[in-house]
């Protein structure tokens, strides 16, 4: 689990990329667009969502490469790039908690003490915070150490979950700038729901089918070959994705039927 010098260099470069992208986005709004009439929290939100989009696209590219490289043997086939990139993904989740807090604090206009702002932030974003912390503290050790040299395919599949993030980021940005009644918002909403269903719901049965193909058994038979803790982790992750999908689908139907887009849902 300890980082070699190449991984440490990658993490350092990744930190620079995240920070630079965040800073460039902020400066573009402040100097190029003019922000005298735009609340600070909206500018910070754009920066947060821009970084989220770039990170998601890079993660999907690495995930797609890994899945294609290891699909012939999802247990033992290796794709070394996925190991180094996992450090960057974990780093992003830590960054995103900080970025979300900055948006939240600015939205409150920094009222109250730091402790009060943090407490309110945790109350409002508790599900996302739990998601980010769980991935970092629980998923990180599994992906980097406990699984040994097996299962690069599965980690690649989990990277593909980020395919829906750009649509979620655009939706949150449009909502912040009162563009919920636009055609772009509605089309993006439909695409978000479709992408979410494919990459965050169907990906789970896809992994079991791929595993059955590797073992050359039926999907039912492969369930007995997979350790119980893998099933438990998948069920917990799928339950969270189904919760978010239900919220998104209800919101999309409401918008398409009545044009009521007051409720905006942001997920990781």
C-alpha positions, 0 to 999 in steps of 0.5 A: 500500500505504500507509495513508490516514488512514481506513485508519489510523483503522480499524486503530487502532479495530480494535486497540482492539476486539481489545484490549478484547474480549480484556481484557473476556473475561479480566476476566469470568472473573476477577471474574464466574465466579471463577478460583481453581480455573481455570488461567490458561492456560484463561482466556487460551485463552477470551479468545483463542478469543473474539477469534478468533470475533468476528474470523472472523464480521466477516471472513465478513460482509465477504467475503460482501458482497464476493463478492455485490457483485463476482460479476458480474465477478470481475476488475475489480469493486470493493468498497472495504471489502475493502481497509480490512478486509484491514488489520484481518485482518492485524492479527488474525494478528499479535495471534493469535500473541501470544495463542497464546504467552501461552496456551502460556507460562501452560500451561508455568507460565512455566518456563524462560527467555523464549528457551526458552519461545519456542523451545518455542512455535515447536516446538509451534505451528510450522504455525500460526505459519508460516500466520500469518506467511506470510499477513501477510508474503506475502499482505498485500502481494499483497492490498493492493498487488501485485494493483492494483485487481483481484480484490476477489472473490478476496480476499472468497472468502479471507475466507470461509475464516474460516467454520469458525473459530467451530466450531474455537474452541468445540472448543478451548474445550470440550476445555480444560475437559474437555468432550470427552465431551459431545453439544455437543462431538460435534455441534460437531465434525461442524459444524466438519468440514462448514463446513471442507470447504465454506469451505476446500476447495470455495471453491477450485474455486468461484473457478475456476468463477466465473473461467470464468463471467467469461471465458465459457470452460470451467473447463479453458480458464480455467486457461491464463488465470490466471497461474502464481503464482496457481495456485501460491499456491492449490495451497499454500493448498489443500494446507494446508487438506487437511492440516488437514481430514484431521486433523479428519475422522479425529478426528471419525470417532474420536469418533463411533465410539468416543467417544475424543476425546483428540486435539484439533486447533486450526487458524486 
